[in-house]
Amino acid sequence: MILSDLSPVVKTQDVELILGTGIKMNDEHDASLIIGPLQTSADDGRAERRDAAANRARILATAESLFAKRGVADVNMADIAQEAGVGKGTLYRRFANKGELCLALMDAQMVEFQNNMLNRMQQMTAANVPKLDQLLNFIDALVYFTDTHSPLLCEVQREGLLQGVSDSRVQLPHFWQHMTVCGLLKAAAANEEIAADCDAEYLADAILSPLKADIFRFQIEVRGFTLERISAGLQTLVVGLRLMS
């Protein structure tokens, strides 16, 4: 199953990285963000965690509202702290930079997209749709998802979060996309839809590279490509594999 186990957790010192969903602060980390006297009871600890969760939710809601009004590029962390009514220290202890905050905002949308694609591919598999055709469907959906979230993705990429995970195989949010494309290519090869000796790892990188946020925005804003043209071009590359089989 390519998209099963939707939320494997990779522990780091400060955060839990939820693959395909963004960054989710763990309970101990959340609790440590509230400045105040040491808590001496379980009830106080739970109240502190509730306050931390409420602060996080308010920060994210404020950021989402400001981004919608001004655009992601024109909002800074100080703007968010002021509008949310929290200190800059509180904001930066929770989100080290705007990229982390953007990744957290994408959390729910990425889970929804991943689950939708999982369900769609399960249905296509049940209907005996070839794996290469499933890949074409996935690429088309991914183009439109990338367009919707490209302002947030650009900020995430600018902060280096896609390369900042200690395990080099894990590069949010592209890790699960790469695993999906690679898995579909390998399944297509096993089904003799494409050449059995195809380099699935390399081809997955090649297919997904134009969907990196900065390259994607360049294609649209500088080259003037439409979403339809980008999707069609990527699908042409994939269909070419079938012709070579």
Summary of the structure (lengths in Angstrom):
residues: 245
radius of gyration: 20.4
end to end distance: 23.8
largest distance: 68.5
contacts: 720
relative contact order: 0.11
helix: 67%
strand: 4%
